[in-house]
Amino acid sequence: PSPGDGGGQGGGGQVAGGAGTGGDETDQTRTPDEIDGSVSEAQPIFNSASFDLSQVRFSETAHVVAITWEGGDLDGSVATTTFSDPPAEVTPVPGEIESVSNVTVPAELTDESAIVEQRVTTDRLDEVGANATELQGLRFADGEWNPVPTTVGEQTDDQVVVESEVPGFSYLAVSAVGTPQAVINTDAESLSS
């Protein structure tokens, strides 16, 4: 099986931040929007010496699609826990929340930068009245959510994949933050002087 097909590869890896159901077959076939509570998944890191990259891919259940590091010699497994609601140990996510995941990597990779791909369903975008250009990747560090460089990747009728460059790992989120709009309030009396 391929790394992201949920075929039982992986193992090991510490899962933090919630009681997940892991390998429950029904969890492997649900979309992230159908999860009530949290669900966890661990997958091994795969290496490509020819591309000098290491990557882990997750099933369709996880909000995290893949994580890619430079360097083709990383070892271990990575766990992600997808939450239907933000966990109590983090502050509220700014904007209209799309997803929150806790990513646990081997200790030597905790502060290593990587590209993280996260999925947002088009149903969720419609629900909050947002579009793909309003999506922002966020990382929880030092008690607050910090924006990270984000681009919109692959888009289909069912989902949008957001690619974010993170400087390390903890809780990650995607939220529709939009662009602030200036509003000028005036009253008629002040204009008639």
Z-matrix of the N, CA and C atoms (Angstrom, degrees):
N
C 1 1.454
C 2 1.511 1 111.40
N 3 1.329 2 116.70 1 153.21
C 4 1.459 3 120.78 2 178.61
C 5 1.517 4 109.34 3 -77.28
N 6 1.345 5 118.11 4 162.20
C 7 1.452 6 120.75 5 -175.12
C 8 1.514 7 114.36 6 -58.89
N 9 1.309 8 119.48 7 -28.88
C 10 1.449 9 119.97 8 -174.12
C 11 1.504 10 115.57 9 -104.84
N 12 1.325 11 119.14 10 13.54
C 13 1.454 12 118.16 11 -174.95
C 14 1.517 13 113.96 12 -92.29
N 15 1.339 14 117.55 13 4.17
C 16 1.452 15 119.72 14 177.99
C 17 1.503 16 112.55 15 70.77
N 18 1.330 17 117.86 16 20.72
C 19 1.449 18 122.50 17 -174.83
C 20 1.506 19 114.67 18 -80.44
N 21 1.309 20 118.40 19 21.07
C 22 1.445 21 119.87 20 173.21
C 23 1.507 22 113.88 21 91.60
N 24 1.330 23 118.76 22 2.18
C 25 1.443 24 119.18 23 177.01
C 26 1.500 25 108.53 24 -69.85
N 27 1.273 26 115.85 25 164.86
C 28 1.443 27 119.58 26 177.27
C 29 1.497 28 109.37 27 95.18
N 30 1.245 29 114.54 28 -161.73
C 31 1.443 30 119.55 29 -173.96
C 32 1.496 31 105.84 30 128.90
N 33 1.282 32 115.31 31 173.67
C 34 1.450 33 116.88 32 -175.37
C 35 1.505 34 107.95 33 62.90
N 36 1.274 35 116.30 34 -162.39
C 37 1.459 36 119.74 35 179.54
C 38 1.507 37 110.07 36 75.28
N 39 1.294 38 116.27 37 133.37
C 40 1.450 39 121.85 38 177.67
C 41 1.513 40 108.53 39 -88.77
N 42 1.289 41 116.78 40 136.60
C 43 1.448 42 120.82 41 175.96
C 44 1.517 43 107.06 42 -107.31
N 45 1.326 44 115.15 43 126.00
C 46 1.458 45 119.28 44 -179.51
C 47 1.510 46 109.99 45 -118.65
N 48 1.303 47 116.39 46 152.86
C 49 1.453 48 120.27 47 168.18
C 50 1.501 49 116.22 48 90.26
N 51 1.311 50 121.32 49 21.67
C 52 1.448 51 117.27 50 173.49
C 53 1.499 52 112.48 51 158.37
N 54 1.299 53 115.03 52 162.04
C 55 1.446 54 121.27 53 178.66
C 56 1.509 55 107.83 54 -90.24
N 57 1.282 56 117.22 55 101.85
C 58 1.453 57 121.21 56 -178.80
C 59 1.509 58 110.91 57 -96.08
N 60 1.301 59 114.09 58 170.57
C 61 1.444 60 118.76 59 179.71
C 62 1.509 61 112.13 60 -107.52
N 63 1.341 62 117.11 61 -5.97
C 64 1.457 63 121.26 62 171.94
C 65 1.500 64 114.32 63 55.91
N 66 1.327 65 117.55 64 -112.40
C 67 1.439 66 121.93 65 -168.63
C 68 1.509 67 116.02 66 -86.80
N 69 1.307 68 119.80 67 10.55
C 70 1.449 69 121.95 68 177.82
C 71 1.523 70 108.99 69 -56.18
N 72 1.319 71 117.06 70 123.36
C 73 1.463 72 121.77 71 -174.24
C 74 1.518 73 112.55 72 -57.23
N 75 1.342 74 118.11 73 -36.83
C 76 1.450 75 119.07 74 -179.86
C 77 1.521 76 110.96 75 -67.58
N 78 1.328 77 118.50 76 -33.17
C 79 1.458 78 120.73 77 177.23
C 80 1.521 79 110.98 78 -67.74
N 81 1.305 80 118.41 79 -30.54
C 82 1.457 81 121.49 80 -179.26
C 83 1.526 82 112.18 81 -72.92
N 84 1.330 83 118.10 82 -16.08
C 85 1.458 84 120.16 83 -178.54
C 86 1.524 85 113.05 84 -107.57
N 87 1.341 86 117.84 85 -5.83
C 88 1.460 87 120.77 86 178.80
C 89 1.518 88 110.14 87 -85.46
N 90 1.327 89 115.89 88 154.44
C 91 1.459 90 119.76 89 174.18
C 92 1.516 91 108.13 90 -83.70
N 93 1.355 92 118.25 91 162.60
C 94 1.460 93 119.65 92 179.14
C 95 1.528 94 113.13 93 -56.81
N 96 1.315 95 118.51 94 -32.78
C 97 1.459 96 121.21 95 -179.22
C 98 1.532 97 112.56 96 -70.01
N 99 1.324 98 118.06 97 -17.93
C 100 1.462 99 121.83 98 -178.22
C 101 1.523 100 112.74 99 -92.16
N 102 1.315 101 118.40 100 0.61
C 103 1.453 102 121.99 101 -177.94
C 104 1.519 103 109.52 102 -82.00
N 105 1.320 104 115.96 103 133.27
C 106 1.461 105 122.04 104 175.53
C 107 1.521 106 106.19 105 -116.28
N 108 1.334 107 117.30 106 111.43
C 109 1.455 108 121.02 107 -175.54
C 110 1.517 109 108.84 108 104.64
N 111 1.324 110 116.23 109 -118.80
C 112 1.457 111 119.95 110 177.20
C 113 1.517 112 109.42 111 -148.30
N 114 1.325 113 114.61 112 157.84
C 115 1.453 114 120.60 113 175.25
C 116 1.522 115 107.31 114 -140.62
N 117 1.332 116 115.38 115 138.87
C 118 1.459 117 121.23 116 -176.79
C 119 1.516 118 110.96 117 -116.92
N 120 1.319 119 114.54 118 152.15
C 121 1.456 120 120.93 119 179.59
C 122 1.528 121 108.57 120 -150.31
N 123 1.318 122 117.17 121 139.39
C 124 1.464 123 121.60 122 175.88
C 125 1.526 124 108.46 123 -122.23
N 126 1.318 125 116.14 124 139.51
C 127 1.468 126 122.29 125 179.16
C 128 1.525 127 108.79 126 -139.03
N 129 1.338 128 116.75 127 152.26
C 130 1.468 129 119.88 128 179.16
C 131 1.528 130 111.78 129 -78.69
N 132 1.316 131 115.50 130 155.80
C 133 1.459 132 122.14 131 173.82
C 134 1.524 133 107.77 132 -83.47
N 135 1.326 134 116.62 133 130.36
C 136 1.459 135 122.24 134 176.26
C 137 1.522 136 108.85 135 -106.77
N 138 1.328 137 116.14 136 145.56
C 139 1.463 138 121.85 137 -176.22
C 140 1.515 139 111.38 138 -116.26
N 141 1.333 140 115.08 139 147.41
C 142 1.452 141 122.26 140 173.20
C 143 1.529 142 107.55 141 -129.41
N 144 1.317 143 115.33 142 101.17
C 145 1.466 144 119.52 143 178.73
C 146 1.525 145 110.35 144 -64.68
N 147 1.337 146 117.74 145 -35.50
C 148 1.465 147 120.13 146 -177.44
C 149 1.534 148 111.97 147 -67.47
N 150 1.330 149 118.24 148 -30.15
C 151 1.466 150 121.66 149 177.32
C 152 1.527 151 111.90 150 -100.33
N 153 1.329 152 117.39 151 -6.25
C 154 1.460 153 124.03 152 -177.31
C 155 1.531 154 110.86 153 54.67
N 156 1.344 155 115.45 154 46.72
C 157 1.461 156 122.88 155 179.26
C 158 1.518 157 110.18 156 -134.31
N 159 1.321 158 116.32 157 153.83
C 160 1.464 159 123.21 158 170.93
C 161 1.515 160 106.59 159 -126.04
N 162 1.345 161 116.48 160 143.54
C 163 1.459 162 119.82 161 -174.92
C 164 1.513 163 110.96 162 -148.85
N 165 1.333 164 114.69 163 149.34
C 166 1.456 165 122.47 164 169.81
C 167 1.522 166 106.75 165 -126.30
N 168 1.349 167 116.67 166 140.21
C 169 1.463 168 121.82 167 179.26
C 170 1.526 169 108.52 168 -124.86
N 171 1.338 170 115.35 169 146.23
C 172 1.458 171 121.22 170 -177.57
C 173 1.524 172 111.03 171 -117.23
N 174 1.338 173 115.89 172 167.26
C 175 1.464 174 122.09 173 -179.15
C 176 1.525 175 111.00 174 -73.18
N 177 1.309 176 116.00 175 175.24
C 178 1.464 177 123.02 176 179.55
C 179 1.526 178 112.23 177 -65.40
N 180 1.326 179 118.60 178 -18.06
C 181 1.458 180 121.68 179 -179.12
C 182 1.520 181 112.26 180 -70.82
N 183 1.311 182 117.08 181 -33.42
C 184 1.466 183 121.67 182 -175.39
C 185 1.524 184 111.25 183 -80.91
N 186 1.332 185 116.25 184 147.38
C 187 1.460 186 120.48 185 171.85
C 188 1.527 187 109.54 186 -70.33
N 189 1.332 188 116.92 187 -32.92
C 190 1.460 189 120.70 188 178.33
C 191 1.530 190 107.62 189 -79.24
N 192 1.324 191 115.81 190 123.67
C 193 1.466 192 121.47 191 179.93
C 194 1.519 193 109.58 192 -86.50
N 195 1.346 194 115.89 193 -50.70
C 196 1.462 195 121.18 194 -175.71
C 197 1.524 196 109.45 195 -159.20
N 198 1.334 197 114.79 196 158.35
C 199 1.458 198 122.53 197 173.18
C 200 1.523 199 106.39 198 -132.02
N 201 1.348 200 115.99 199 131.22
C 202 1.461 201 120.70 200 -177.28
C 203 1.527 202 109.57 201 -126.54
N 204 1.333 203 115.38 202 130.49
C 205 1.459 204 122.58 203 176.47
C 206 1.518 205 109.62 204 -114.91
N 207 1.332 206 116.89 205 150.96
C 208 1.456 207 120.63 206 169.39
C 209 1.520 208 107.17 207 -74.22
N 210 1.314 209 116.31 208 144.31
C 211 1.461 210 121.43 209 -178.51
C 212 1.512 211 109.96 210 103.18
N 213 1.300 212 116.50 211 125.08
C 214 1.459 213 121.09 212 -175.06
C 215 1.510 214 114.54 213 -98.79
N 216 1.342 215 118.11 214 30.54
C 217 1.456 216 119.15 215 -175.20
C 218 1.526 217 113.94 216 -136.63
N 219 1.330 218 117.76 217 30.06
C 220 1.460 219 121.05 218 -179.03
C 221 1.522 220 110.50 219 -87.01
N 222 1.316 221 116.17 220 147.20
C 223 1.463 222 121.66 221 -178.98
C 224 1.517 223 110.41 222 -123.22
N 225 1.315 224 115.15 223 160.19
C 226 1.454 225 121.14 224 173.68
C 227 1.509 226 112.40 225 114.07
N 228 1.325 227 113.92 226 -168.08
C 229 1.461 228 120.18 227 177.49
C 230 1.527 229 108.11 228 -131.80
N 231 1.314 230 114.21 229 162.62
C 232 1.456 231 121.84 230 -178.03
C 233 1.522 232 107.51 231 -125.86
N 234 1.324 233 115.90 232 137.86
C 235 1.459 234 120.84 233 177.25
C 236 1.515 235 108.95 234 -115.00
N 237 1.307 236 115.31 235 143.49
C 238 1.462 237 120.88 236 173.79
C 239 1.517 238 108.41 237 -130.84
N 240 1.311 239 115.04 238 138.75
C 241 1.461 240 121.42 239 174.64
C 242 1.515 241 106.88 240 -117.10
N 243 1.322 242 115.81 241 121.99
C 244 1.458 243 122.52 242 178.51
C 245 1.520 244 108.08 243 -97.35
N 246 1.322 245 115.96 244 131.06
C 247 1.462 246 122.07 245 -177.12
C 248 1.522 247 110.57 246 -109.90
N 249 1.333 248 116.36 247 138.39
C 250 1.464 249 119.49 248 173.79
C 251 1.523 250 110.34 249 -77.72
N 252 1.329 251 117.57 250 -26.64
C 253 1.468 252 123.47 251 174.75
C 254 1.523 253 107.26 252 -133.47
N 255 1.327 254 118.28 253 149.37
C 256 1.467 255 119.35 254 179.46
C 257 1.531 256 110.86 255 -58.76
N 258 1.333 257 117.30 256 137.34
C 259 1.465 258 119.95 257 178.24
C 260 1.529 259 111.48 258 -67.44
N 261 1.318 260 116.53 259 157.69
C 262 1.467 261 122.52 260 -175.43
C 263 1.523 262 112.91 261 -64.03
N 264 1.319 263 118.83 262 -25.76
C 265 1.466 264 120.46 263 -175.36
C 266 1.530 265 114.89 264 -80.53
N 267 1.324 266 118.04 265 3.08
C 268 1.463 267 120.57 266 176.28
C 269 1.526 268 109.04 267 -120.29
N 270 1.326 269 115.80 268 155.30
C 271 1.456 270 120.68 269 176.30
C 272 1.527 271 109.07 270 -75.34
N 273 1.320 272 118.06 271 163.96
C 274 1.469 273 119.73 272 178.40
C 275 1.537 274 111.16 273 -57.97
N 276 1.313 275 115.43 274 142.19
C 277 1.462 276 121.53 275 178.89
C 278 1.521 277 108.48 276 -78.21
N 279 1.358 278 118.47 277 131.94
C 280 1.464 279 119.30 278 178.83
C 281 1.524 280 111.78 279 -66.32
N 282 1.325 281 116.40 280 151.17
C 283 1.459 282 121.32 281 178.21
C 284 1.513 283 111.46 282 80.12
N 285 1.316 284 114.88 283 -164.95
C 286 1.463 285 121.98 284 177.00
C 287 1.515 286 107.69 285 -88.49
N 288 1.314 287 116.71 286 109.54
C 289 1.457 288 121.93 287 -173.21
C 290 1.527 289 111.42 288 -63.50
N 291 1.297 290 114.86 289 134.06
C 292 1.463 291 121.76 290 176.82
C 293 1.519 292 111.48 291 -107.55
N 294 1.334 293 117.30 292 -40.90
C 295 1.453 294 120.14 293 -179.18
C 296 1.511 295 110.66 294 -163.98
N 297 1.341 296 116.03 295 151.05
C 298 1.464 297 122.95 296 172.00
C 299 1.522 298 107.28 297 -135.41
N 300 1.320 299 115.70 298 131.65
C 301 1.461 300 121.61 299 176.90
C 302 1.516 301 108.97 300 -136.70
N 303 1.321 302 116.09 301 146.34
C 304 1.450 303 121.02 302 171.35
C 305 1.518 304 106.19 303 -104.52
N 306 1.330 305 116.94 304 125.63
C 307 1.456 306 121.43 305 -178.79
C 308 1.521 307 108.36 306 -111.12
N 309 1.329 308 116.37 307 124.61
C 310 1.458 309 122.30 308 179.23
C 311 1.518 310 107.93 309 -115.08
N 312 1.334 311 115.80 310 120.01
C 313 1.460 312 122.80 311 -177.94
C 314 1.524 313 108.64 312 -115.27
N 315 1.337 314 117.86 313 165.99
C 316 1.463 315 119.21 314 173.37
C 317 1.537 316 109.92 315 -55.05
N 318 1.327 317 116.57 316 147.12
C 319 1.472 318 122.50 317 -173.63
C 320 1.523 319 113.11 318 -50.62
N 321 1.314 320 117.83 319 -39.29
C 322 1.470 321 120.27 320 -177.14
C 323 1.532 322 112.52 321 -71.05
N 324 1.341 323 118.64 322 -9.92
C 325 1.468 324 121.94 323 -179.98
C 326 1.528 325 113.00 324 -107.04
N 327 1.330 326 117.88 325 -1.37
C 328 1.461 327 121.45 326 -174.95
C 329 1.525 328 112.67 327 -54.79
N 330 1.330 329 117.43 328 -40.31
C 331 1.467 330 120.91 329 -178.00
C 332 1.525 331 112.77 330 -108.45
N 333 1.327 332 117.07 331 20.93
C 334 1.464 333 121.42 332 177.69
C 335 1.525 334 109.91 333 -92.44
N 336 1.324 335 116.58 334 138.94
C 337 1.465 336 119.55 335 178.98
C 338 1.529 337 110.23 336 -75.11
N 339 1.323 338 114.87 337 153.47
C 340 1.459 339 121.77 338 -179.33
C 341 1.521 340 108.72 339 -160.38
N 342 1.318 341 114.80 340 166.92
C 343 1.465 342 121.64 341 171.57
C 344 1.526 343 106.87 342 -99.85
N 345 1.337 344 115.57 343 123.97
C 346 1.461 345 121.43 344 179.53
C 347 1.521 346 108.00 345 -112.12
N 348 1.321 347 115.80 346 126.43
C 349 1.466 348 121.71 347 175.16
C 350 1.523 349 107.92 348 -101.11
N 351 1.340 350 116.00 349 127.25
C 352 1.459 351 121.52 350 178.52
C 353 1.517 352 109.55 351 -126.22
N 354 1.329 353 115.66 352 143.18
C 355 1.467 354 120.32 353 -178.59
C 356 1.519 355 110.90 354 -99.73
N 357 1.323 356 114.23 355 145.06
C 358 1.456 357 122.87 356 171.64
C 359 1.521 358 105.74 357 -130.34
N 360 1.319 359 117.36 358 128.83
C 361 1.463 360 119.17 359 -179.73
C 362 1.522 361 110.15 360 -75.65
N 363 1.308 362 115.50 361 148.78
C 364 1.465 363 119.69 362 177.35
C 365 1.532 364 110.40 363 -66.73
N 366 1.332 365 117.48 364 -28.43
C 367 1.469 366 120.18 365 175.18
C 368 1.524 367 110.21 366 -61.13
N 369 1.337 368 117.25 367 -41.60
C 370 1.473 369 120.81 368 179.92
C 371 1.529 370 110.30 369 -68.17
N 372 1.335 371 117.05 370 -40.35
C 373 1.463 372 119.67 371 177.05
C 374 1.530 373 110.30 372 -59.44
N 375 1.346 374 116.58 373 -44.97
C 376 1.462 375 120.78 374 178.51
C 377 1.524 376 111.09 375 -62.05
N 378 1.335 377 116.28 376 -40.36
C 379 1.466 378 121.66 377 -178.35
C 380 1.533 379 112.52 378 -60.30
N 381 1.351 380 116.62 379 -38.69
C 382 1.463 381 119.85 380 -178.57
C 383 1.527 382 112.35 381 -97.30
N 384 1.344 383 117.02 382 1.71
C 385 1.455 384 121.10 383 177.50
C 386 1.519 385 113.68 384 68.91
N 387 1.323 386 116.87 385 38.31
C 388 1.470 387 121.14 386 -177.36
C 389 1.524 388 109.78 387 -118.37
N 390 1.328 389 115.24 388 165.44
C 391 1.457 390 119.84 389 172.24
C 392 1.519 391 108.99 390 -123.60
N 393 1.309 392 116.48 391 170.27
C 394 1.466 393 121.98 392 -172.84
C 395 1.525 394 112.62 393 -59.49
N 396 1.326 395 118.44 394 -33.25
C 397 1.464 396 120.48 395 -177.58
C 398 1.522 397 112.73 396 -69.09
N 399 1.323 398 118.23 397 -14.62
C 400 1.461 399 122.17 398 178.89
C 401 1.525 400 113.21 399 -89.75
N 402 1.331 401 117.79 400 -4.35
C 403 1.459 402 121.28 401 -176.12
C 404 1.524 403 111.46 402 -77.17
N 405 1.320 404 115.50 403 137.00
C 406 1.458 405 122.46 404 -179.60
C 407 1.526 406 109.19 405 -133.62
N 408 1.329 407 117.03 406 131.18
C 409 1.452 408 121.50 407 172.89
C 410 1.520 409 109.55 408 -78.77
N 411 1.335 410 115.63 409 142.35
C 412 1.459 411 121.91 410 -179.24
C 413 1.525 412 109.71 411 -134.68
N 414 1.339 413 115.86 412 149.60
C 415 1.462 414 122.07 413 176.29
C 416 1.520 415 107.79 414 -128.08
N 417 1.328 416 116.41 415 134.06
C 418 1.457 417 121.05 416 179.45
C 419 1.523 418 108.73 417 -88.53
N 420 1.345 419 116.74 418 117.54
C 421 1.469 420 122.66 419 178.79
C 422 1.516 421 109.05 420 -150.35
N 423 1.304 422 116.56 421 144.25
C 424 1.463 423 122.58 422 178.76
C 425 1.524 424 112.30 423 54.30
N 426 1.340 425 115.98 424 37.18
C 427 1.454 426 120.96 425 174.54
C 428 1.509 427 116.45 426 79.66
N 429 1.348 428 117.37 427 10.25
C 430 1.470 429 118.57 428 179.45
C 431 1.525 430 110.80 429 -149.87
N 432 1.337 431 114.58 430 161.98
C 433 1.457 432 121.60 431 176.99
C 434 1.522 433 109.15 432 -84.95
N 435 1.329 434 116.08 433 128.41
C 436 1.460 435 121.71 434 -179.53
C 437 1.521 436 109.47 435 -118.21
N 438 1.343 437 118.14 436 131.54
C 439 1.465 438 119.52 437 176.85
C 440 1.526 439 109.97 438 -67.37
N 441 1.312 440 115.90 439 145.08
C 442 1.463 441 122.52 440 176.18
C 443 1.525 442 107.95 441 -122.34
N 444 1.344 443 117.57 442 154.99
C 445 1.473 444 118.89 443 179.23
C 446 1.531 445 110.56 444 -54.65
N 447 1.334 446 115.87 445 127.35
C 448 1.466 447 121.65 446 -171.66
C 449 1.512 448 110.96 447 -135.93
N 450 1.327 449 116.00 448 138.03
C 451 1.461 450 122.03 449 171.77
C 452 1.527 451 108.21 450 -131.40
N 453 1.319 452 115.23 451 155.08
C 454 1.458 453 120.30 452 175.34
C 455 1.518 454 107.32 453 -87.89
N 456 1.326 455 115.59 454 126.30
C 457 1.461 456 121.47 455 179.64
C 458 1.520 457 110.58 456 -97.47
N 459 1.309 458 115.19 457 -130.70
C 460 1.462 459 122.31 458 -176.93
C 461 1.525 460 111.41 459 -62.43
N 462 1.342 461 115.57 460 136.11
C 463 1.461 462 121.75 461 175.76
C 464 1.516 463 109.27 462 -126.21
N 465 1.329 464 115.94 463 132.98
C 466 1.459 465 121.43 464 174.42
C 467 1.524 466 107.73 465 -126.34
N 468 1.328 467 117.07 466 -177.70
C 469 1.458 468 120.88 467 176.31
C 470 1.523 469 111.47 468 -65.74
N 471 1.350 470 117.47 469 -23.58
C 472 1.455 471 121.86 470 -174.74
C 473 1.523 472 115.05 471 -101.00
N 474 1.342 473 117.39 472 -25.94
C 475 1.455 474 118.65 473 -174.00
C 476 1.523 475 112.41 474 -155.84
N 477 1.331 476 113.77 475 162.89
C 478 1.467 477 123.19 476 173.13
C 479 1.524 478 105.87 477 -122.21
N 480 1.327 479 117.05 478 134.94
C 481 1.456 480 121.01 479 175.47
C 482 1.522 481 107.77 480 -104.69
N 483 1.334 482 114.98 481 124.15
C 484 1.460 483 122.43 482 -179.90
C 485 1.524 484 107.52 483 -104.05
N 486 1.333 485 116.43 484 131.13
C 487 1.463 486 121.85 485 179.96
C 488 1.523 487 108.91 486 -107.96
N 489 1.329 488 116.45 487 123.82
C 490 1.463 489 121.72 488 -178.64
C 491 1.518 490 110.07 489 -125.47
N 492 1.317 491 115.61 490 141.30
C 493 1.462 492 121.15 491 174.88
C 494 1.519 493 107.57 492 -95.30
N 495 1.332 494 116.95 493 111.87
C 496 1.461 495 121.31 494 -177.81
C 497 1.527 496 110.15 495 -105.52
N 498 1.358 497 117.37 496 143.69
C 499 1.462 498 120.60 497 179.50
C 500 1.526 499 112.92 498 -85.33
N 501 1.314 500 117.49 499 -1.58
C 502 1.456 501 122.92 500 -179.01
C 503 1.516 502 108.56 501 173.22
N 504 1.340 503 116.27 502 -173.60
C 505 1.457 504 119.88 503 -170.72
C 506 1.513 505 113.56 504 -123.18
N 507 1.308 506 115.48 505 144.85
C 508 1.458 507 126.81 506 174.17
C 509 1.519 508 104.96 507 -173.84
N 510 1.324 509 116.89 508 -133.44
C 511 1.458 510 119.69 509 173.25
C 512 1.519 511 108.56 510 -80.28
N 513 1.329 512 115.85 511 138.05
C 514 1.459 513 122.37 512 176.93
C 515 1.527 514 107.71 513 -124.85
N 516 1.318 515 115.58 514 149.64
C 517 1.465 516 119.90 515 179.56
C 518 1.510 517 109.54 516 -143.93
N 519 1.322 518 115.11 517 159.47
C 520 1.455 519 122.68 518 167.97
C 521 1.513 520 105.05 519 -124.67
N 522 1.328 521 116.07 520 131.21
C 523 1.449 522 120.05 521 -178.83
C 524 1.517 523 109.28 522 -139.31
N 525 1.321 524 115.65 523 150.39
C 526 1.466 525 120.97 524 175.07
C 527 1.523 526 106.43 525 -87.46
N 528 1.319 527 115.33 526 104.49
C 529 1.462 528 119.13 527 -176.82
C 530 1.511 529 111.89 528 -100.02
N 531 1.333 530 117.94 529 -24.31
C 532 1.460 531 121.26 530 176.84
C 533 1.512 532 112.92 531 63.21
N 534 1.301 533 115.24 532 -175.28
C 535 1.455 534 122.64 533 178.57
C 536 1.515 535 108.25 534 -109.92
N 537 1.341 536 117.60 535 127.04
C 538 1.463 537 118.28 536 179.30
C 539 1.527 538 110.86 537 -59.55
N 540 1.322 539 116.60 538 142.38
C 541 1.462 540 121.35 539 178.45
C 542 1.519 541 109.05 540 -112.10
N 543 1.322 542 115.97 541 131.83
C 544 1.466 543 120.49 542 177.93
C 545 1.516 544 109.09 543 -75.38
N 546 1.324 545 115.79 544 136.98
C 547 1.459 546 121.66 545 177.74
C 548 1.518 547 107.11 546 -128.10
N 549 1.326 548 116.82 547 129.18
C 550 1.456 549 121.99 548 178.42
C 551 1.515 550 107.32 549 -110.52
N 552 1.327 551 115.60 550 119.14
C 553 1.458 552 121.35 551 178.32
C 554 1.525 553 108.56 552 -103.03
N 555 1.292 554 116.11 553 127.49
C 556 1.469 555 121.25 554 175.34
C 557 1.514 556 107.89 555 -134.48
N 558 1.325 557 114.99 556 155.96
C 559 1.452 558 117.35 557 172.55
C 560 1.524 559 108.38 558 -111.18
N 561 1.272 560 116.73 559 157.42
C 562 1.476 561 122.10 560 -174.11
C 563 1.507 562 112.28 561 -62.60
N 564 1.343 563 120.02 562 -34.79
C 565 1.468 564 122.02 563 -178.06
C 566 1.524 565 112.60 564 -64.23
N 567 1.338 566 116.89 565 -40.30
C 568 1.459 567 119.03 566 -177.88
C 569 1.531 568 111.32 567 -69.91
N 570 1.294 569 117.99 568 -21.96
C 571 1.455 570 121.37 569 179.28
C 572 1.539 571 112.34 570 -84.03
N 573 1.320 572 117.78 571 -21.28
C 574 1.467 573 120.58 572 -174.45
C 575 1.537 574 113.58 573 -94.39
N 576 1.300 575 120.13 574 15.24
C 577 1.459 576 119.65 575 -178.80
C 578 1.466 577 113.40 576 -81.66
